[in-house]
Amino acid sequence: MGVPARGLCWRALPMPRCGAHQGRRSLKMAEAHQAVAFQFTVTPDGIDLRLSHEALKQIYLSGLHSWKKKFIRFKNGVITGVYPASPSSWLIVVVGVMSTMYAKIDPSLGIIAKINRTLDTTGYMSSQTKNIVSGILFGTGLWVALIITMRYSLKVLLSYHGWMFAEHGKMSRATRIWMCMVKIFSGRKPMLYSFQTSLPRLPVPAVKDTVNRYLESVRPLMKDEDFKRMTALAQDFAVNLGPRLQWYLKLKSWWATNYVSDWWEEYVYLRGRGPLMVNSNYYAMDLLYVIPTHLQAARAGNGIHAILLYRHKLDREEIKPILLLGSTVPLCSAQWERMFNTCRIPGEETDTIQHLRDSKHIVVFHKGRYFKVWLYHDGRLLKPREIEQQIQRILDDPSEPQAGEAKLAALTAGERVPWAKCRQAYFGRGKNKQSLDAVEKAAFFVTLDETEQGYREEDPDASMDSYAKSLLHGRCSDRWFDKSFTFIVFKNGKMGMNAEHSWADAPVVGHLWEYVMSTDCFQLGYAEDGHCKGDTNPNIPYPTRLQWDIPEECQDVIETSLNTANILASDVDFHSFPFHAFGKGLIKKCRTSPDAFVQLALQLAHYKDMGKFCLTYEASMTRLFREGRTETVRSCSSESCSFVLAMVDPTQTVKQKLRLFKIASEKHQHLYRLAMTGSGIDRHLFCLYVVSKYLAVDSPFLKEVLSEPWRLSTSQTPQQQVELFDLERNPEYVSSGGGFGPVADDGYGVSYILVGENLINFHISSKFSSPETDSHRFGKHLKQAMNDIMALFGFSSNSRKEFH
C-alpha cells in the first residue's frame, strides 16, 4: 500500500528553505501517514491491526467513483444500443400490445398464440401468466424489430448524398422531404455515439472512375510525353491488375467497418519510423489577442480543469454529435474514443496505440523534471484553484533533474527504432518502468514552458513565428510527443497544444480546444488578482516527483535523439500571421465558397512564388461514413491552372478572369464534395497498393502514383462550436487556429482558419534547407493573391473597411 506514496526519494534532493521546507515536511508526513494505512504487528496475544481511517475513506471514495463510471457506461451503452428508439419506448410497445390483447384483438397475427402454446408445454404457468408472458415476449420482439427497421431505414437515408451537389442556397422539394425523413428516423436527444450503427459504410469507387479522375488531376502537371506514358500505365492497370485488387477491397468493405481507416492508421502513421515531431504531430494555438491572466499556474489550473470537464462530458457521452445541413446529417464520432488516457507506444517495426478506460492523474513537466499530479481528492475532481495550487507547488520546487531526466522526452522526438530499443532495454522494470507507466498512462501530458509566447503588437511576425515553432517542437525535449496531446502553458499565461496524429484528426482535437478556450474565459474566469476563483486546499498531498535511474548508455541514445530532433526543428521555417483585409463575410458577398476562394489564392501564390504548378493536397473528411477519417482533394486542377495563368497575363480582362475564377471555384467545390462522399482518388489508390503488397504483385502505376510528392499540403481548421464564442459581443476573442510542418522537403505546409466574418489566420511552414522555399516570401505572395482576387469583384480597400 505504501509503494506509490514513496515514489519520491527525498534524500537525493537539496534541502529547501522556509515555506518550501515546511511544505516538504507536510508532504513527508502525509506520505508516511498514507504508507501506514494498514499496519499489523504479531504479538503473543495475536495480531494487532491498525487502520488509517483517512486512507480507508480515500479507498472507498475511489472505488465509488469507479463504480459510478461503470454504471454510467452501462446505462449509456443501453441507450445507444437501442437508438433511435429509447428504453422507455419498450414499455410503450409492450403496454400497447397488452392493451390490444385485453380488447380481444390479436396484433400478432397468431404469433402470440404460438408463443402461448410453447409456454403451455412447461406446465408451470397459469393461463393468465402465460398470456402476460406471451404478450411481453411478442412486444419485446416487435420493439427490437422496430429498432432494426428504423436503424436500417436511417442508414439507407444517410447513404444519399445528392444534397451536397445541389446549388448553394437552393434546396429541392425532394431534398426537403429527405431531410424530414432523416429527422423522423433520427430519434430525439442523440448522445455522442448514438448514430454510429446507423452510419453507412464507405463505398469502394470503381477502378475506372478512380483512374480517370487521377489522370484528370495530373494532366496540368505533366508534359505531353509524360502524360501519354502515365495514361498507358493507368489504362493497363484499370483493365488487368486493378479488377483483381478491387475484388479484395470489395470483400474487405463487406467484412470490415471501413475499408480504409485501419490500414491508413497502420501504414501511414504507426509504421512510420521517422520522428513524430514536425513530420506528424500538429499544434493548436490560444486566442490571438487575449491572455485572461498572466499567472502561469492560474492559466494551467483553469485550462486543466476545463479539459477534465470535457473528459467528464465525453465519459458520459454528453457531447452532442456534430450534425450538418441544419442539424440533420450526423458525422462519425468514433475518433473521440481515444482522446484521453492514450499513448503511442514505440516498436521496432510498428508502433501501437495504448488506450485505457480511465486515468486519475496527469504528468507535468517543468525544468527537466516530471511530476505526477492526482486529479481527484475526497472522491471529487480537483477545482481550478486547487489545480493552480498543485501547479504552483511544482513551479516553486527547487529540486534539480536527475541524471538523464531533463532530456528524456527527446526519445519521443527522434527516430522510432532507437526509442523502441531503448524503452525495451532500460524501461522494462524497476523505478523506470513505474515512472514511464505514469507518463504513458496519464490522462494527458502537461508542459510548463519557461518561455513567453504569443502575439505581440509591436512585433507581430516574429512573435507569431516563435509561438508556432514553440508549439510544434519546443526545445525537442519538453513535450511528450507520443501522448495523445500535450497541454502547454507558457510563462506569461499563453497556452497551446501539441497533438499526436495517429489516433485522430485535427477537427476532433479542435472541438476539445474550442471548449477549453471558451470554458476558461467565459465560464470559469479569474479573480481580480489573476488567480483562479475559489480557495486553496492545504490538505491535498503535494505532487510526486517521478524517479528515474537512467544509465549512461541510455543517456547516449537520448543525446542522439535530441541531436536528430534539433536538426529537424532548426530546419523548420515558419510564418504564422492574421489576415485582416477581409474574411469569409466579404467572400460570401462574392457568392463563392470561402474555402474555394482561399485554395485558388494558394494556387496563385504558389505560381508566383515558384513559377510552376504542383500536386496539391487539401485535407477533407469522410466522417459521413462510419469510422471515416480523411480524403485528399487535389486542388490543383486544369480549371485552377487556367485561372492562375489568366491572373498573371496582363492581356486578360477582368471579365475573363472573373469567368475563369467562377469555373475554377465550382470545380473545386465539386472535387471537395466527391472526396467527402467517398469518391475521392487517393485513399482508394492507397488501399489498392496495400492489397498489391499483400499479394506480392508489382504495379508500376501504383508505385509511381504513391511516390509523387505533395509540394503544397493544405488544410482548413473548422470552427465547429461557433456558439461558444459570441464575436459580436467579444470581438477580441478570436482563435489563432493551428498548423503543421511541411510534408515535402522542398514544399509548403499551409493551414488556415476562417474566424468570424472578418479574419483569416494562416500558418505556413517550409524548410530552410530547401533553396526553393521561403515561408515569409510565400506569405507575401498569398496576401497579394487574396487581395488581387477580391479586386476582381470590385471591392476596393475603402469598401472593405465599410464592410468591416
C-alpha positions in Angstrom: 0.0 0.0 0.0 2.8 2.4 0.8 4.8 1.9 -2.5 3.1 4.7 -4.6 3.4 7.2 -1.8 7.2 6.6 -1.7 7.8 7.5 -5.3 10.0 10.4 -4.4 13.4 9.8 -2.7 13.8 12.9 -0.6 17.5 12.2 0.3 18.5 12.7 -3.3 17.2 16.3 -3.2 18.8 19.5 -1.8 17.0 20.7 1.4 14.8 23.7 0.6 14.3 26.6 3.0 11.4 28.5 4.7 8.0 27.8 3.3 9.1 25.2 0.8 10.8 23.3 3.6 7.6 23.4 5.7 5.7 22.2 2.6 8.1 19.3 2.2 7.7 18.3 5.9 3.9 18.3 5.4 4.2 16.2 2.3 6.6 13.7 4.0 4.2 13.4 6.9 1.2 12.9 4.6 3.2 10.2 2.7 4.1 8.5 5.9 0.5 8.6 7.1 -0.7 7.0 3.8 2.1 4.4 4.0 0.7 3.0 7.3 -2.8 2.8 6.0 -2.6 -0.9 7.0 -0.2 -1.9 9.8 -0.2 -5.0 11.8 2.1 -6.4 14.5 2.3 -10.0 15.6 2.2 -10.2 19.4 1.9 -13.1 21.9 -1.8 -12.0 22.3 -2.4 -12.3 18.5 -2.4 -9.7 15.6 -2.6 -6.0 16.5 -4.3 -4.4 13.4 -4.3 -0.7 13.0 -6.1 1.1 10.2 -5.9 4.6 8.8 -9.4 5.9 8.5 -8.4 8.6 6.1 -6.8 6.1 3.8 -9.8 3.8 4.0 -12.0 6.8 3.2 -10.0 7.6 0.1 -10.1 3.9 -1.0 -13.9 3.9 -0.5 -14.3 7.1 -2.5 -12.0 5.9 -5.3 -14.0 2.7 -5.6 -17.3 4.6 -5.5 -16.1 6.8 -8.3 -15.1 3.7 -10.4 -18.4 2.0 -9.9 -20.3 5.2 -10.8 -18.4 5.4 -14.1 -19.1 1.7 -14.8 -22.8 2.2 -14.2 -22.9 5.3 -16.4 -21.1 3.5 -19.2 -23.5 0.6 -18.9 -26.5 3.0 -19.0 -25.1 4.8 -22.0 -24.4 1.5 -23.7 -28.1 0.6 -23.3 -29.4 3.9 -24.5 -27.0 3.9 -27.5 -27.7 0.2 -28.2 -31.4 0.8 -28.7 -31.1 4.2 -30.5 -33.1 5.7 -32.4 -35.6 4.2 -30.0 -35.4 4.7 -26.3 -35.6 2.3 -23.3 -38.9 3.8 -22.3 -40.4 3.0 -25.7 -40.1 -0.7 -24.8 -42.8 -0.1 -22.1 -45.0 1.8 -24.5 -44.9 -1.0 -27.1 -45.5 -3.8 -24.5 -48.4 -1.9 -22.9 -49.9 -1.3 -26.3 -49.7 -5.0 -27.2 -51.2 -6.0 -23.8 -54.0 -3.5 -24.2 -55.0 -4.9 -27.6 -54.9 -8.4 -26.2 -57.3 -7.4 -23.4 -59.5 -5.8 -26.1 -59.7 -9.2 -27.7 -57.7 -8.0 -30.7 -54.7 -10.0 -31.8 -52.0 -7.6 -33.1 -49.6 -10.5 -33.8 -51.5 -12.4 -36.5 -51.3 -15.6 -34.4 -47.7 -15.3 -33.1 -48.8 -14.7 -29.5 -50.9 -17.8 -29.6 -47.9 -19.8 -30.8 -45.8 -18.5 -28.0 -48.6 -19.3 -25.6 -48.8 -22.9 -26.8 -45.0 -23.2 -26.5 -45.2 -22.0 -22.9 -48.0 -24.4 -22.2 -45.6 -27.4 -22.5 -43.8 -26.2 -19.4 -46.7 -26.8 -17.1 -45.5 -24.3 -14.6 -47.6 -21.2 -15.5 -51.2 -20.4 -15.1 -53.3 -19.4 -18.1 -53.2 -15.7 -17.2 -49.4 -15.8 -16.6 -48.9 -17.4 -20.0 -50.9 -14.6 -21.6 -48.9 -11.9 -19.9 -45.5 -13.5 -20.7 -46.6 -14.2 -24.3 -47.6 -10.5 -24.7 -44.4 -9.3 -23.2 -42.3 -11.6 -25.4 -44.1 -10.5 -28.5 -44.0 -6.8 -27.6 -40.2 -7.1 -26.9 -39.7 -8.8 -30.3 -41.8 -6.2 -32.0 -39.8 -3.4 -30.3 -36.5 -4.9 -31.4 -37.8 -5.3 -35.0 -38.9 -1.7 -35.0 -35.4 -0.6 -33.8 -33.7 -2.6 -36.5 -36.1 -1.2 -39.1 -35.6 2.4 -38.0 -31.8 1.9 -37.9 -31.6 0.3 -41.3 -34.0 3.0 -42.8 -31.8 5.7 -41.3 -28.7 4.1 -42.8 -30.3 3.9 -46.2 -31.4 7.6 -45.9 -27.9 8.7 -44.9 -26.4 6.9 -47.9 -28.0 9.6 -50.1 -25.6 12.5 -50.7 -27.4 14.3 -53.5 -28.0 17.2 -51.2 -24.2 18.0 -51.3 -24.2 18.6 -55.0 -27.2 21.0 -55.0 -26.5 24.6 -55.9 -25.7 26.6 -52.7 -28.8 28.3 -51.2 -31.2 26.2 -53.3 -32.9 23.2 -51.9 -35.2 21.0 -54.0 -38.5 19.6 -52.7 -37.1 16.1 -52.8 -34.2 17.1 -50.5 -36.6 18.8 -48.1 -38.7 15.6 -47.9 -35.5 13.6 -47.4 -34.4 15.9 -44.6 -37.8 15.4 -42.9 -37.5 11.6 -43.2 -34.0 11.7 -41.7 -35.2 13.7 -38.7 -38.1 11.4 -38.2 -35.9 8.3 -38.1 -33.1 10.1 -36.1 -34.9 10.0 -32.7 -34.6 12.5 -30.0 -31.7 13.8 -28.0 -28.9 11.7 -29.5 -25.8 11.1 -27.5 -22.2 11.2 -28.9 -22.2 7.6 -30.3 -25.9 7.3 -31.0 -25.6 7.4 -34.8 -22.6 5.1 -35.1 -24.6 1.9 -36.1 -26.8 3.9 -38.5 -23.9 5.5 -40.5 -23.3 3.9 -43.9 -20.1 2.2 -44.9 -17.5 3.9 -47.0 -18.2 2.8 -50.6 -15.4 1.5 -52.8 -15.3 3.5 -56.1 -15.0 1.8 -59.4 -11.4 1.3 -60.5 -12.0 3.0 -63.9 -13.6 6.0 -62.2 -10.7 6.5 -59.9 -8.1 6.1 -62.7 -9.9 8.6 -64.9 -10.1 11.1 -62.0 -6.4 10.6 -61.3 -5.5 11.2 -65.0 -7.6 14.4 -65.0 -5.9 15.6 -61.8 -2.3 15.2 -63.2 -3.0 16.5 -66.7 -2.0 20.1 -66.0 1.2 19.0 -64.1 2.7 16.8 -66.8 4.3 17.3 -70.2 2.5 15.6 -73.1 5.0 12.8 -73.3 4.9 12.1 -69.6 1.1 12.2 -69.6 0.9 9.8 -72.5 3.1 7.3 -70.7 1.1 7.6 -67.5 -2.1 7.2 -69.4 -0.8 3.9 -70.9 0.2 2.7 -67.4 -3.2 3.7 -65.9 -5.3 2.1 -68.6 -3.3 -1.1 -68.4 -3.8 -1.2 -64.6 -7.6 -0.5 -64.9 -8.0 -3.4 -67.3 -5.6 -6.0 -65.9 -4.4 -5.8 -62.3 -6.9 -3.3 -61.0 -10.0 -5.5 -61.1 -8.2 -8.3 -59.2 -7.1 -5.9 -56.4 -10.5 -4.4 -56.4 -12.1 -7.7 -55.6 -10.2 -8.0 -52.3 -11.1 -4.4 -51.4 -14.8 -5.1 -52.1 -14.5 -8.2 -49.8 -12.9 -6.1 -47.1 -15.6 -3.4 -47.4 -18.3 -6.0 -46.8 -16.5 -7.5 -43.8 -14.8 -4.5 -42.1 -16.5 -1.4 -40.8 -14.3 0.8 -43.0 -12.1 -0.5 -45.8 -9.6 2.4 -45.4 -9.2 3.5 -41.8 -7.3 0.6 -40.2 -4.7 0.4 -43.0 -4.4 4.2 -43.0 -3.7 4.3 -39.3 -1.2 1.4 -39.5 0.7 2.2 -42.7 0.6 6.0 -42.8 1.1 6.6 -39.1 2.1 3.7 -36.9 4.6 2.1 -39.3 6.4 5.4 -39.9 9.9 5.1 -38.5 10.8 8.8 -38.7 10.4 11.4 -35.9 6.8 12.3 -35.0 7.8 15.8 -34.1 7.4 18.2 -37.1 6.7 15.3 -39.5 3.4 14.1 -38.0 2.3 15.9 -34.9 0.4 19.2 -35.2 -0.4 22.1 -32.9 -3.3 24.4 -31.8 -2.9 28.0 -30.6 -4.5 30.0 -27.9 -6.8 33.0 -28.5 -5.0 35.5 -30.8 -5.1 38.7 -28.7 -6.4 37.8 -25.3 -4.5 36.4 -22.3 -7.0 36.2 -19.4 -4.3 36.0 -16.8 -0.5 36.3 -16.9 -0.1 33.9 -13.9 1.2 30.6 -15.4 -0.2 28.4 -12.6 -3.6 30.0 -12.8 -3.9 29.6 -16.5 -2.8 26.0 -16.1 -5.4 25.5 -13.3 -8.3 26.7 -15.4 -7.1 25.0 -18.6 -6.5 21.6 -17.0 -9.9 21.8 -15.2 -11.7 22.7 -18.5 -10.0 19.7 -20.2 -11.2 17.5 -17.4 -14.7 18.9 -17.7 -14.7 17.9 -21.3 -13.4 14.4 -20.4 -16.3 14.2 -17.9 -18.8 15.0 -20.7 -17.0 12.6 -23.0 -17.2 9.7 -20.5 -20.9 10.3 -20.1 -21.4 10.7 -23.9 -22.9 14.1 -23.3 -21.1 15.8 -26.1 -23.5 16.3 -29.0 -22.7 14.6 -32.3 -21.8 17.0 -35.0 -24.6 17.4 -37.5 -24.5 19.0 -40.9 -27.3 20.5 -43.1 -29.2 22.3 -40.4 -28.6 19.7 -37.7 -29.7 16.9 -39.8 -26.8 14.7 -41.1 -24.6 13.2 -38.4 -20.8 12.8 -38.7 -19.0 9.8 -37.3 -17.8 10.2 -33.6 -15.5 7.2 -33.4 -12.3 9.3 -33.1 -13.4 10.7 -29.8 -13.0 7.4 -28.1 -9.2 7.6 -27.7 -8.8 11.3 -26.9 -7.8 10.8 -23.3 -5.7 8.2 -21.4 -4.0 7.3 -24.7 -0.3 7.0 -25.7 1.5 5.8 -28.8 3.9 3.0 -27.8 7.1 2.7 -29.9 8.0 -0.6 -31.6 10.9 -1.7 -33.8 8.7 -2.4 -36.8 5.4 -0.7 -35.9 4.0 1.3 -33.0 0.9 0.5 -31.1 -1.8 2.8 -29.5 -2.4 2.1 -25.8 -5.7 3.3 -24.6 -7.1 3.0 -21.0 -10.7 3.3 -19.9 -9.7 5.7 -17.2 -6.8 7.6 -15.7 -6.8 9.5 -12.4 -3.6 11.5 -12.8 -1.7 13.7 -15.2 2.1 14.1 -15.5 3.5 17.7 -15.5 6.9 18.6 -16.9 8.8 21.6 -15.6 12.5 22.5 -15.8 13.6 19.0 -16.8 11.5 17.3 -14.0 8.4 15.1 -14.1 5.7 15.3 -11.5 2.6 13.1 -11.1 -0.5 15.0 -10.1 -3.6 13.3 -8.9 -6.8 14.7 -10.3 -9.2 13.7 -7.5 -9.4 14.4 -3.8 -12.2 13.3 -1.4 -13.8 11.4 -4.3 -14.2 14.6 -6.4 -12.4 16.3 -9.2 -9.9 19.0 -8.1 -11.2 22.5 -8.5 -9.4 25.1 -10.7 -7.8 26.9 -7.6 -6.7 23.5 -6.2 -5.1 22.6 -9.5 -3.4 26.0 -9.6 -2.1 25.3 -6.1 -0.6 22.0 -7.3 1.0 23.7 -10.3 2.4 26.4 -8.2 3.9 23.8 -5.9 5.7 22.4 -8.9 6.9 25.9 -10.1 8.2 26.5 -6.6 10.0 23.2 -6.3 13.8 23.9 -6.3 14.9 20.4 -6.9 17.3 19.5 -9.8 16.6 17.0 -12.6 18.1 13.5 -12.1 20.8 12.2 -14.4 19.3 11.9 -17.9 15.8 13.2 -16.8 15.9 16.7 -18.3 16.3 15.5 -21.9 14.3 12.2 -21.6 11.4 13.3 -23.7 13.8 13.8 -26.7 13.4 10.0 -27.2 9.8 10.7 -28.4 11.1 13.4 -30.7 13.7 11.3 -32.6 13.7 8.2 -34.7 11.3 5.5 -33.6 13.6 2.4 -33.7 16.2 3.7 -31.2 13.4 4.8 -28.8 11.8 1.3 -29.1 15.0 -0.5 -28.4 15.9 1.9 -25.5 12.4 1.5 -24.0 12.7 -2.3 -24.1 16.3 -2.3 -22.6 16.1 0.3 -19.9 12.4 1.0 -19.1 11.0 -2.5 -18.6 11.5 -2.8 -14.8 12.0 -1.0 -11.5 11.6 2.7 -11.0 12.0 3.5 -14.7 9.0 1.3 -15.6 6.9 2.8 -12.8 7.7 6.3 -13.9 7.3 5.6 -17.6 3.9 3.9 -16.9 2.9 7.1 -15.0 3.7 9.2 -18.1 2.1 6.8 -20.7 -1.0 6.1 -18.6 -1.7 9.7 -17.7 -4.9 11.3 -18.8 -2.7 13.7 -20.8 0.7 15.4 -20.6 1.3 19.0 -19.4 4.3 21.2 -20.0 5.0 24.3 -18.0 7.1 26.1 -20.6 9.8 28.5 -19.3 9.5 30.9 -22.3 7.0 33.7 -23.0 5.0 33.3 -26.3 2.0 34.8 -28.1 1.1 37.7 -30.4 2.9 41.0 -29.7 1.6 44.0 -31.5 5.0 45.7 -31.6 6.5 42.7 -33.5 3.6 40.5 -34.8 5.6 38.5 -37.4 8.5 37.4 -35.1 6.2 36.7 -32.1 3.7 34.5 -34.0 6.5 32.6 -35.8 8.2 31.9 -32.5 4.9 30.9 -30.9 4.2 28.4 -33.8 7.7 26.8 -33.6 7.4 26.5 -29.9 4.1 24.6 -30.1 5.3 22.5 -33.0 8.6 21.3 -31.4 9.6 23.4 -28.4 13.1 22.5 -27.2 12.6 19.0 -28.6 12.9 17.6 -25.0 10.0 19.3 -23.2 6.9 17.7 -24.9 6.0 14.0 -24.7 5.2 13.6 -28.4 3.8 10.1 -28.0 0.9 11.2 -25.8 -2.5 11.8 -27.5 -1.9 15.5 -26.7 0.4 17.7 -24.7 -1.1 20.7 -23.0 1.4 23.6 -22.9 1.3 26.6 -20.7 3.9 29.4 -21.1 5.4 31.6 -18.5 3.3 34.6 -19.5 0.0 32.7 -19.3 -0.4 31.9 -23.0 -1.3 28.3 -23.7 -1.4 25.8 -26.6 -1.5 22.1 -27.5 0.7 19.6 -29.5 -1.3 16.6 -30.7 -0.2 13.2 -31.9 -1.8 12.3 -35.2 -2.4 8.6 -35.4 -5.4 8.4 -33.0 -7.5 11.2 -34.6 -7.5 14.1 -37.0 -7.3 17.8 -36.2 -11.1 18.6 -36.2 -11.6 16.3 -33.2 -8.8 18.0 -31.2 -10.1 21.3 -32.4 -13.5 20.5 -30.9 -11.9 19.9 -27.5 -9.7 23.1 -27.8 -12.7 25.3 -28.6 -14.4 24.0 -25.5 -11.3 24.6 -23.4 -10.8 28.2 -24.5 -14.4 29.1 -24.1 -14.8 27.5 -20.7 -11.6 29.0 -19.5 -12.7 32.6 -20.4 -16.5 32.7 -20.1 -17.4 30.1 -17.5 -14.5 29.6 -15.1 -13.0 33.0 -15.2 -10.4 34.5 -12.9 -10.4 36.6 -9.7 -9.3 40.3 -9.9 -5.7 39.3 -8.8 -5.4 36.9 -11.7 -5.7 33.7 -9.7 -8.4 31.1 -10.3 -11.6 31.6 -8.5 -12.1 29.6 -5.2 -9.9 28.7 -2.3 -6.7 26.7 -1.9 -6.8 23.4 0.0 -3.7 22.6 2.2 -5.0 19.0 2.7 -4.2 17.9 -0.8 -1.0 15.9 -1.0 1.9 17.5 -2.9 2.6 16.4 -6.5 5.0 13.4 -6.6 8.4 13.6 -8.4 8.8 10.7 -10.8 12.0 8.7 -10.1 14.4 7.6 -12.8 17.6 5.5 -12.9 18.9 6.2 -16.5 22.2 4.5 -17.3 24.9 6.2 -19.4 24.2 4.0 -22.4 20.6 5.2 -22.4 21.7 8.8 -21.9 23.8 8.4 -25.1 20.7 7.3 -27.0 18.8 10.3 -25.6 21.6 12.7 -26.8 21.5 11.1 -30.3 17.7 11.5 -30.5 18.0 15.1 -29.3 20.6 15.9 -31.9 18.3 14.4 -34.6 15.4 16.4 -33.3 17.3 19.6 -33.0 18.5 19.4 -36.7 14.9 18.8 -37.8 13.5 21.6 -35.6 16.1 24.2 -36.6 15.3 23.5 -40.3 11.7 24.4 -39.9 10.9 27.8 -41.4 7.5 29.0 -40.0 5.4 32.0 -40.8 2.1 32.5 -38.9 0.0 35.6 -39.4 -3.5 37.0 -39.2 -5.0 38.3 -42.4 -7.2 41.3 -41.6 -8.0 42.7 -45.0 -11.3 40.7 -45.3 -12.8 37.4 -44.2 -15.5 35.0 -45.2 -18.2 37.6 -44.8 -17.0 39.6 -47.8 -16.1 36.4 -49.7 -19.7 35.2 -49.3 -20.8 38.5 -50.8 -19.0 37.4 -53.9 -21.3 34.3 -54.0 -18.4 31.9 -53.8 -17.2 29.3 -51.3 -14.7 30.7 -48.8 -12.6 27.5 -48.9 -12.5 27.6 -52.8 -11.5 31.3 -52.6 -8.6 30.6 -50.3 -7.5 27.5 -52.3 -7.4 29.4 -55.5 -5.4 32.2 -53.8 -3.0 29.5 -52.7 -2.6 28.3 -56.2 -2.0 31.8 -57.4 0.5 32.5 -54.6 2.4 29.3 -55.3 2.7 30.0 -59.0 4.1 33.5 -58.3 6.4 32.0 -55.7 7.7 29.0 -57.7 6.8 29.9 -61.3 5.1 26.5 -61.7 2.2 24.4 -60.6 2.5 21.4 -58.2 0.5 18.5 -56.9 -1.7 20.0 -54.1 -3.1 18.2 -51.1 -6.2 19.6 -49.3 -7.5 17.5 -46.5 -11.2 16.8 -46.4 -13.1 14.4 -44.1 -15.1 11.2 -44.8 -16.9 11.2 -41.5 -20.3 11.0 -43.3 -19.3 7.3 -43.2 -18.7 5.1 -40.2 -15.1 5.3 -38.9 -14.2 7.7 -41.7 -11.1 9.8 -41.4 -9.7 11.9 -44.3 -9.6 12.1 -48.1 -7.5 14.2 -50.4 -8.9 17.0 -52.6 -6.5 17.5 -55.4 -6.9 21.3 -55.5 -4.6 21.9 -58.5 -6.9 21.3 -61.4 -6.9 22.2 -65.1 -9.5 24.9 -64.2 -7.5 26.4 -61.4 -4.4 26.5 -63.6 -6.3 28.3 -66.4 -7.5 30.9 -63.8 -3.9 31.4 -62.4 -2.4 31.8 -65.9 -5.1 34.4 -66.7 -4.3 36.3 -63.5 -0.6 36.7 -64.5 -1.5 37.5 -68.1 -1.9 41.3 -68.5 -3.8 40.9 -71.7 -6.7 39.1 -70.0 -9.6 41.3 -69.0 -11.2 41.4 -65.5 -14.4 39.8 -67.0 -12.4 36.9 -68.5 -10.5 36.4 -65.2 -13.8 36.5 -63.2 -15.3 33.9 -65.5 -12.4 31.6 -65.1 -12.4 32.1 -61.3 -16.0 31.0 -61.1 -15.4 27.9 -63.2 -12.4 27.0 -61.1 -14.3 27.6 -57.9 -17.2 25.4 -59.0 -14.7 22.7 -60.0 -13.0 22.8 -56.6 -16.3 22.6 -54.7 -17.2 19.6 -56.9 -13.9 17.9 -56.1 -14.4 18.5 -52.4 -17.9 17.0 -52.5 -16.6 13.9 -54.3 -14.0 13.5 -51.6 -16.5 13.8 -48.8 -18.9 11.4 -50.3 -16.5 8.5 -50.8 -15.5 9.2 -54.5 -12.0 10.5 -53.8 -8.9 9.3 -55.6 -6.1 8.8 -53.1 -7.5 6.6 -50.4 -8.7 4.1 -53.0 -5.4 4.0 -54.7 -3.6 3.7 -51.4 -5.7 0.7 -50.4 -5.2 -0.9 -53.8 -1.5 -0.5 -53.3 -1.7 -2.2 -49.8 -3.5 -5.2 -51.4 -0.9 -5.4 -54.1 1.8 -5.7 -51.4 -0.1 -8.4 -49.6 -0.4 -10.3 -52.9 3.3 -9.6 -53.7 2.4 -8.3 -57.1 4.2 -5.3 -58.6 2.2 -2.3 -60.1 4.3 0.3 -61.9 1.2 2.6 -62.0 0.5 2.4 -58.2 4.2 2.7 -57.3 4.5 5.9 -59.4 1.3 7.4 -58.1 2.2 6.9 -54.4 5.7 8.2 -54.9 4.6 11.6 -56.2 5.4 14.4 -53.7 2.8 16.8 -52.3 4.7 20.1 -52.6 1.8 22.1 -51.4 -0.1 20.5 -48.5 -3.1 22.5 -47.1 -5.8 22.1 -44.5 -8.6 24.3 -43.2 -9.2 24.2 -39.4 -13.0 24.2 -39.0 -14.9 26.1 -36.3 -17.4 23.6 -35.0 -18.8 25.3 -31.9 -19.4 28.9 -33.1 -22.0 29.4 -30.3 -19.2 29.2 -27.7 -17.7 32.5 -29.0 -20.1 35.5 -29.4 -17.8 37.6 -31.6 -20.3 40.4 -31.8 -20.1 40.9 -28.0 -16.5 39.8 -27.7 -14.7 40.7 -31.0 -11.3 40.3 -29.4 -11.9 36.6 -28.5 -10.8 35.2 -31.8 -8.9 31.9 -32.3 -5.5 31.7 -33.8 -6.1 28.2 -35.3 -3.2 25.7 -35.6 -0.7 24.3 -38.0 1.7 21.5 -39.0 5.2 21.0 -40.5 6.0 20.8 -44.2 5.1 17.4 -45.9 7.8 17.7 -48.6 11.4 18.8 -48.1 11.0 21.3 -50.9 7.4 22.2 -50.4 5.0 24.2 -48.2 2.5 23.2 -45.5 -0.4 25.7 -45.2 -3.1 25.7 -42.5 -5.8 28.3 -42.3 -8.9 29.1 -40.2 -11.7 31.5 -41.1 -12.6 33.2 -37.8 -15.8 35.1 -37.7 -16.6 37.3 -40.7 -13.5 39.4 -41.0 -10.4 37.4 -40.1 -8.4 34.6 -41.6 -5.4 33.2 -39.8 -2.7 31.5 -41.8 0.2 29.1 -40.8 2.9 28.5 -43.4 5.7 26.0 -42.9 8.7 25.1 -45.1 12.4 24.1 -44.6 15.4 26.4 -44.6 17.4 23.7 -46.2 15.4 24.0 -49.4 16.7 26.8 -51.7 13.3 26.9 -53.4 11.1 27.7 -50.5 10.7 30.7 -48.1 7.6 30.8 -45.8 7.7 34.6 -45.4 8.0 35.1 -49.2 5.1 32.8 -49.8 3.1 34.7 -47.1 3.6 37.9 -49.0 2.5 36.3 -52.3 -0.5 34.8 -50.5 -1.6 38.2 -49.1 -1.2 39.8 -52.6 -3.1 36.9 -54.2 -6.0 37.3 -51.8 -6.3 41.0 -52.5 -5.9 40.5 -56.3 -8.8 38.0 -56.4 -11.0 40.2 -54.3 -10.3 43.2 -56.5 -11.9 41.2 -59.4 -15.2 41.6 -57.7 -14.8 45.4 -57.4 -14.2 45.6 -53.7 -11.7 48.3 -53.1 -9.9 48.8 -49.8 -12.4 51.5 -48.8 -15.4 49.3 -49.4 -13.8 46.5 -47.4 -13.4 48.9 -44.4 -17.1 49.8 -44.8 -18.0 46.1 -44.7 -15.9 45.6 -41.5 
